[in-house]
């Protein structure tokens, strides 16, 4: 891989983040800060973040959310390992964790303890629930989608369905990062750090807040998305020629006239019963079957070309794997080439692929990939050296199974997994 760009010009250059996170929520927070230039040090168990080995729907977790980070592998249940972590945190700006409530306190890594050692520390906790009656529960993205109304809104009547991505985990991590940024900014005025909390359930409530407000305003419950009354008459997936599908939207009276002219629907254009959008919404029961039948004569490519030409919204029905070759993403630098090390891919071998960058630009530039997700313990030696450990001390820690170092890996090292730590 070519040499990665420096982070010196990025807004959080010089900020050190220590993260003890796993799965998606916590790693997302660290990834956002890392992409923005922070030095993010991922403290992993000797066996590694459990997501390194996940398969199935979790196979992409580690490779997606751990770029631009360093890895140090430490047994924090050993006093010598805990001392290493304390030394890292003493010089850190941010500490981020997403383990079960009480786990960090038991290890002596809770906010009350760490803030005494480092009063300027911003401490970010990612939880299932903010403090309250539910905070003892174990939460997952799917759990809060079910109890927070999102699954109800996504599925058809009687069939609650989780969204097709880890929306609460990812957004919860983003809000953790936003909280960290706000706390760092406030620290510039007060000189003191603070604790920031982000939670899956409250994040989910924020996602469905528009439907809560809809009920407050109209007095009518929001219907699940498949059976909702749309704000626009033409705003749906159409099955067209050769069995293809395409999403089409006509969301104003001007667009309706353009649509009718382009597809030879002059009779509908002149029909006074459907002259306005609100009239067309009320007429969907009889209008949409006519439109669906008419559009079946066109291929998706033909419809796309016409909609593109006259400026109407449309979208092909795309599978996630198709996005690797999306011409817009490739042309605009939205995807970055990356090679995942064997233990970061879960495949037992290095995987060369592309990864999606943060969906924003700064000064017209995308935030670039500076480092692939790290191999387990990739930076243990350099970080311990920076803390003042001599090579013979490092070797002693390696041989005792207290730390794991990629360069000095002993034959047999074992320690509690991230899952065991989470249940500690």
C-alpha positions as CSV (number, residue, x, y, z in Angstrom):
1,X,0.0,0.0,0.0
2,X,1.2,3.5,-0.7
3,X,2.3,5.8,2.1
4,X,-0.6,7.2,4.0
5,X,-1.2,10.9,4.3
6,X,-0.2,12.8,7.4
7,X,-2.9,14.0,9.9
8,X,-1.1,17.2,10.8
9,X,-3.6,19.4,9.0
10,X,-6.6,17.7,10.5
11,X,-8.7,19.4,13.2
12,X,-8.1,16.8,16.0
13,X,-4.4,16.4,15.3
14,X,-2.6,16.3,18.6
15,X,-5.6,14.8,20.5
16,X,-5.0,11.4,22.0
17,X,-7.9,9.0,22.4
18,X,-7.8,5.7,24.4
19,X,-10.6,3.4,23.5
20,X,-11.7,0.2,25.2
21,X,-14.5,-0.7,22.8
22,X,-15.8,-3.6,20.7
23,X,-18.6,-4.4,18.2
24,X,-19.9,-1.2,16.4
25,X,-21.0,1.7,18.7
26,X,-17.8,2.4,20.6
27,X,-15.5,1.8,17.6
28,X,-17.6,4.2,15.5
29,X,-16.9,7.0,17.9
30,X,-13.2,6.3,17.8
31,X,-13.2,6.0,14.0
32,X,-14.9,9.4,13.6
33,X,-12.3,11.0,15.9
34,X,-9.5,9.1,14.1
35,X,-10.6,10.2,10.7
36,X,-10.6,13.8,12.0
37,X,-6.9,13.4,12.9
38,X,-6.9,12.2,16.5
39,X,-4.4,9.5,17.6
40,X,-6.8,6.7,18.6
41,X,-5.3,3.9,20.6
42,X,-7.4,0.8,20.7
43,X,-6.8,-1.2,23.9
44,X,-7.7,-4.8,23.2
45,X,-7.6,-8.0,25.3
46,X,-4.8,-10.4,24.6
47,X,-7.2,-12.5,22.5
48,X,-8.2,-9.4,20.5
49,X,-11.4,-7.6,20.0
50,X,-14.0,-10.3,19.5
51,X,-15.3,-8.7,16.3
52,X,-12.0,-9.7,14.6
53,X,-13.3,-13.2,14.4
54,X,-17.0,-12.5,13.7
55,X,-18.6,-14.1,10.6
56,X,-22.0,-13.7,9.1
57,X,-23.6,-10.3,9.4
58,X,-20.7,-9.2,11.7
59,X,-17.9,-10.1,9.3
60,X,-17.5,-6.4,8.2
61,X,-17.6,-4.9,11.7
62,X,-13.9,-4.7,12.6
63,X,-12.7,-3.8,9.1
64,X,-15.2,-1.0,8.8
65,X,-15.0,0.8,12.1
66,X,-11.3,0.5,13.2
67,X,-9.3,2.3,10.5
68,X,-6.8,5.0,11.3
69,X,-6.2,3.5,14.8
70,X,-3.4,1.9,16.7
71,X,-3.7,-1.4,18.6
72,X,-2.2,-2.4,21.9
73,X,-3.1,-5.8,23.4
74,X,-3.2,-5.8,27.2
75,X,-4.6,-8.1,30.0
76,X,-6.3,-5.4,32.1
77,X,-7.2,-7.9,34.8
78,X,-3.5,-8.3,35.6
79,X,-2.2,-5.3,37.7
80,X,0.8,-4.9,35.4
81,X,-1.6,-4.6,32.4
82,X,-3.9,-2.2,34.2
83,X,-0.8,-0.1,35.1
84,X,-0.1,0.2,31.3
85,X,-3.6,1.4,30.6
86,X,-3.4,3.9,33.5
87,X,-0.2,5.3,32.1
88,X,-1.8,5.7,28.6
89,X,-4.9,7.4,30.1
90,X,-2.8,9.8,32.2
91,X,-1.6,11.5,29.0
92,X,-4.8,11.2,27.1
93,X,-7.5,13.7,26.2
94,X,-10.4,11.3,25.7
95,X,-11.2,7.8,27.0
96,X,-14.0,5.9,25.3
97,X,-15.7,2.6,26.4
98,X,-18.8,0.7,25.6
99,X,-18.9,-2.2,28.1
100,X,-21.7,-3.2,30.4
101,X,-22.5,-0.7,33.2
102,X,-20.2,-1.3,36.1
103,X,-17.5,-3.1,34.2
104,X,-15.1,-0.1,34.1
105,X,-15.7,0.7,37.8
106,X,-14.8,-2.8,38.8
107,X,-11.5,-2.4,36.9
108,X,-10.7,0.9,38.4
109,X,-11.3,2.6,35.0
110,X,-14.5,4.4,35.8
111,X,-14.9,8.2,35.4
112,X,-14.7,8.9,39.1
113,X,-11.3,7.2,39.4
114,X,-9.8,8.4,36.1
115,X,-10.9,12.0,36.5
116,X,-8.8,12.2,39.8
117,X,-5.7,11.1,37.9
118,X,-6.4,13.2,34.8
119,X,-8.9,16.1,35.5
120,X,-8.8,17.2,31.9
121,X,-10.0,13.8,30.6
122,X,-13.1,13.6,28.5
123,X,-14.7,10.3,29.4
124,X,-17.2,8.9,26.8
125,X,-19.5,6.0,27.7
126,X,-21.6,4.2,25.1
127,X,-24.5,2.3,26.7
128,X,-27.8,0.7,25.9
129,X,-29.7,3.3,27.9
130,X,-29.0,6.6,29.6
131,X,-29.2,6.4,33.4
132,X,-32.8,5.5,34.5
133,X,-35.2,2.6,35.0
134,X,-33.9,0.7,32.0
135,X,-30.1,1.1,32.5
136,X,-29.7,-2.4,34.0
137,X,-30.9,-4.1,30.8
138,X,-28.7,-5.6,28.2
139,X,-29.3,-3.8,24.9
140,X,-28.5,-4.5,21.2
141,X,-29.4,-2.5,18.1
142,X,-32.3,-4.8,17.4
143,X,-33.6,-4.7,20.9
144,X,-33.9,-0.9,20.9
145,X,-35.4,-0.9,17.4
146,X,-38.1,-3.2,18.7
147,X,-38.9,-1.3,21.9
148,X,-38.3,2.2,20.3
149,X,-40.8,2.1,17.5
150,X,-38.3,1.8,14.6
151,X,-39.0,-1.9,13.8
152,X,-42.7,-1.2,13.9
153,X,-42.3,1.7,11.4
154,X,-40.0,-0.4,9.1
155,X,-42.0,-3.6,8.7
156,X,-45.4,-4.1,7.3
157,X,-48.4,-4.3,9.6
158,X,-47.9,-7.0,12.2
159,X,-44.4,-7.8,11.1
160,X,-41.9,-5.5,12.9
161,X,-38.6,-5.5,11.0
162,X,-35.2,-4.2,12.0
163,X,-33.6,-1.7,9.7
164,X,-31.0,-3.2,7.3
165,X,-28.0,-1.7,9.0
166,X,-26.7,-1.1,12.5
167,X,-28.3,2.4,12.6
168,X,-28.4,2.9,16.3
169,X,-24.9,1.5,16.9
170,X,-23.5,3.7,14.3
171,X,-25.4,6.9,15.2
172,X,-24.9,6.2,18.9
173,X,-21.1,6.2,18.2
174,X,-21.4,9.4,16.2
175,X,-23.3,11.1,19.0
176,X,-20.6,9.9,21.4
177,X,-18.0,11.6,19.1
178,X,-20.1,14.8,18.9
179,X,-20.3,14.8,22.7
180,X,-16.5,14.3,22.9
181,X,-15.9,17.2,20.5
182,X,-18.3,19.4,22.6
183,X,-16.5,18.5,25.8
184,X,-13.1,19.2,24.3
185,X,-14.3,22.6,23.2
186,X,-15.7,23.3,26.6
187,X,-12.5,22.2,28.2
188,X,-10.8,25.0,26.4
189,X,-12.8,27.4,28.5
190,X,-12.9,25.6,31.8
191,X,-9.7,23.6,31.8
192,X,-11.7,20.5,33.0
193,X,-12.9,17.4,31.4
194,X,-16.3,15.7,31.9
195,X,-18.2,12.5,31.3
196,X,-20.2,12.2,28.1
197,X,-22.9,9.5,27.7
198,X,-24.5,8.2,24.5
199,X,-27.1,5.4,24.4
200,X,-28.8,3.1,21.8
201,X,-32.3,3.5,23.1
202,X,-32.3,7.3,23.3
203,X,-30.7,7.4,19.8
204,X,-33.5,5.3,18.5
205,X,-36.1,7.6,20.1
206,X,-34.4,10.5,18.3
207,X,-34.8,8.6,15.0
208,X,-38.5,8.1,15.4
209,X,-39.2,11.5,16.9
210,X,-40.6,12.7,13.6
211,X,-43.3,10.0,13.9
212,X,-44.0,11.0,17.5
213,X,-44.4,14.6,16.4
214,X,-46.6,13.5,13.5
215,X,-49.0,12.0,16.1
216,X,-48.9,15.1,18.3
217,X,-49.7,17.3,15.3
218,X,-52.3,15.2,13.6
219,X,-53.8,13.1,16.4
220,X,-53.3,10.0,14.2
221,X,-50.7,7.3,14.7
222,X,-48.0,7.1,12.1
223,X,-48.5,4.0,9.9
224,X,-45.6,1.6,9.2
225,X,-43.7,2.6,6.2
226,X,-45.0,-0.1,3.8
227,X,-48.6,1.0,4.5
228,X,-48.1,4.7,5.3
229,X,-50.0,7.5,3.5
230,X,-47.2,9.1,1.6
231,X,-46.9,12.9,1.4
232,X,-46.5,12.4,-2.4
233,X,-48.6,10.4,-4.8
234,X,-45.7,9.0,-6.8
235,X,-43.1,7.9,-4.3
236,X,-42.6,4.2,-4.7
237,X,-40.8,1.2,-6.2
238,X,-42.1,0.2,-9.6
239,X,-41.7,-3.2,-11.3
240,X,-40.8,-2.5,-15.0
241,X,-39.8,-4.4,-18.1
242,X,-37.7,-7.5,-17.8
243,X,-38.6,-7.9,-14.1
244,X,-36.4,-5.0,-13.0
245,X,-37.3,-2.6,-10.2
246,X,-36.7,1.1,-9.8
247,X,-37.8,3.8,-7.3
248,X,-39.6,6.8,-8.8
249,X,-40.6,10.0,-7.2
250,X,-42.8,12.9,-8.5
251,X,-43.1,15.3,-5.6
252,X,-44.6,18.5,-7.0
253,X,-47.2,19.7,-9.5
254,X,-44.4,20.9,-11.8
255,X,-42.7,17.5,-11.7
256,X,-46.1,15.8,-12.4
257,X,-46.5,17.8,-15.6
258,X,-42.9,16.9,-16.7
259,X,-43.5,13.3,-15.9
260,X,-46.8,13.1,-17.8
261,X,-45.3,14.9,-20.8
262,X,-42.2,12.6,-20.9
263,X,-44.2,9.4,-20.7
264,X,-47.2,10.2,-22.9
265,X,-49.7,10.6,-20.1
266,X,-51.5,13.7,-21.4
267,X,-54.9,12.4,-20.3
268,X,-53.8,12.2,-16.7
269,X,-52.0,15.5,-16.9
270,X,-55.3,17.2,-17.9
271,X,-57.5,15.3,-15.4
272,X,-58.8,17.9,-12.9
273,X,-59.4,15.2,-10.2
274,X,-55.6,14.9,-9.8
275,X,-54.4,18.4,-10.7
276,X,-52.7,18.9,-7.3
277,X,-50.3,16.7,-5.3
278,X,-52.8,16.4,-2.4
279,X,-55.5,15.3,-4.9
280,X,-53.2,12.7,-6.4
281,X,-52.4,11.4,-2.9
282,X,-56.1,10.8,-2.3
283,X,-56.4,9.1,-5.6
284,X,-53.5,6.7,-5.1
285,X,-55.8,3.6,-5.0
286,X,-56.8,4.0,-8.6
287,X,-54.0,6.2,-9.9
288,X,-51.0,4.0,-9.0
289,X,-52.3,0.9,-10.8
290,X,-52.6,2.9,-14.0
291,X,-49.1,4.2,-13.6
292,X,-47.6,0.8,-12.8
293,X,-49.2,-0.7,-15.8
294,X,-47.9,2.1,-18.0
295,X,-44.4,1.9,-16.7
296,X,-44.1,-1.8,-17.3
297,X,-43.5,-1.1,-21.0
298,X,-40.1,0.6,-20.2
299,X,-36.8,-0.8,-19.0
300,X,-35.2,0.6,-15.9
301,X,-32.4,2.1,-18.1
302,X,-34.9,3.9,-20.3
303,X,-36.8,5.3,-17.3
304,X,-33.5,6.3,-15.6
305,X,-32.4,8.2,-18.8
306,X,-35.7,10.1,-19.0
307,X,-35.8,11.0,-15.3
308,X,-32.2,12.1,-15.4
309,X,-32.8,14.3,-18.5
310,X,-35.9,16.1,-17.0
311,X,-34.5,16.3,-13.5
312,X,-36.8,14.0,-11.6
313,X,-35.8,11.9,-8.6
314,X,-35.2,8.2,-9.2
315,X,-33.0,5.4,-7.9
316,X,-32.0,1.9,-9.0
317,X,-32.5,-0.8,-6.4
318,X,-28.9,-1.5,-5.5
319,X,-27.3,-4.2,-3.4
320,X,-24.5,-3.2,-1.0
321,X,-21.9,-5.1,-2.9
322,X,-22.8,-3.2,-6.1
323,X,-21.5,0.0,-4.4
324,X,-17.9,-1.1,-4.8
325,X,-18.2,-0.1,-8.4
326,X,-20.5,2.9,-8.2
327,X,-19.1,5.5,-10.7
328,X,-20.0,8.4,-8.4
329,X,-18.2,7.0,-5.4
330,X,-15.2,6.1,-7.5
331,X,-15.0,9.5,-9.2
332,X,-15.4,11.5,-6.0
333,X,-13.1,9.5,-3.7
334,X,-15.9,8.2,-1.5
335,X,-14.2,4.8,-1.3
336,X,-10.6,4.2,-0.3
337,X,-8.4,1.2,-1.1
338,X,-7.5,-0.7,2.0
339,X,-5.8,-4.0,2.8
340,X,-7.1,-5.7,6.0
341,X,-4.5,-7.7,7.9
342,X,-5.4,-11.4,8.4
343,X,-6.6,-11.0,12.0
344,X,-8.6,-7.9,11.1
345,X,-10.5,-9.5,8.2
346,X,-11.5,-12.6,10.1
347,X,-10.7,-14.6,7.0
348,X,-7.2,-15.8,8.1
349,X,-5.6,-13.9,5.2
350,X,-5.1,-10.4,4.1
351,X,-8.1,-8.9,2.2
352,X,-7.7,-6.1,-0.3
353,X,-10.9,-4.1,-0.8
354,X,-12.4,-0.6,-0.6
355,X,-13.9,1.0,2.4
356,X,-16.5,3.9,2.6
357,X,-15.1,7.2,4.0
358,X,-17.0,9.6,6.2
359,X,-19.8,11.3,4.2
360,X,-18.4,14.8,4.3
361,X,-15.7,17.1,2.9
362,X,-13.5,19.7,4.6
363,X,-12.2,22.5,2.4
364,X,-13.4,20.5,-0.5
365,X,-11.5,17.3,0.4
366,X,-12.6,13.9,1.7
367,X,-11.1,12.8,5.0
368,X,-8.7,10.2,3.7
369,X,-7.6,6.8,5.0
370,X,-4.3,7.1,6.7
371,X,-3.9,3.6,8.1
372,X,-5.7,0.3,7.7
373,X,-7.4,-1.4,10.7
374,X,-4.5,-2.5,12.8
375,X,-3.3,-6.1,13.4
376,X,-3.7,-7.2,17.0
377,X,-0.9,-5.6,19.1
378,X,0.5,-3.9,16.1
379,X,1.6,-0.9,18.1
380,X,2.2,-2.4,21.6
381,X,6.0,-2.1,21.4
382,X,6.0,1.5,20.2
383,X,3.4,2.6,22.7
384,X,5.1,0.9,25.7
385,X,8.4,2.4,24.6
386,X,6.8,5.8,24.6
387,X,5.7,5.1,28.2
388,X,9.3,4.4,29.2
389,X,9.3,0.6,29.2
390,X,12.6,-0.9,28.2
391,X,12.8,-3.8,25.8
392,X,13.6,-6.3,28.5
393,X,10.6,-5.1,30.5
394,X,8.4,-5.4,27.4
395,X,9.7,-9.0,26.9
396,X,8.8,-9.9,30.5
397,X,5.3,-8.6,30.0
398,X,5.0,-10.5,26.7
399,X,6.3,-13.8,28.2
400,X,4.0,-13.4,31.2
401,X,0.9,-12.9,28.9
402,X,0.3,-9.4,30.2
403,X,0.7,-7.8,26.8
404,X,0.7,-9.0,23.2
405,X,3.1,-7.5,20.7
406,X,3.0,-8.3,17.0
407,X,6.7,-8.0,16.7
408,X,7.5,-10.1,19.8
409,X,4.6,-12.6,19.7
410,X,5.2,-15.5,22.0
411,X,3.8,-18.9,21.1
412,X,1.1,-19.2,23.7
413,X,-0.8,-16.1,24.9
414,X,-4.2,-16.1,26.4
415,X,-6.4,-13.7,28.2
416,X,-10.1,-13.0,28.8
417,X,-11.9,-12.1,25.5
418,X,-13.7,-8.9,25.0
419,X,-17.0,-10.8,25.6
420,X,-15.6,-12.0,29.0
421,X,-14.6,-8.5,29.8
422,X,-18.1,-7.3,29.0
423,X,-19.6,-9.7,31.5
424,X,-17.0,-9.0,34.2
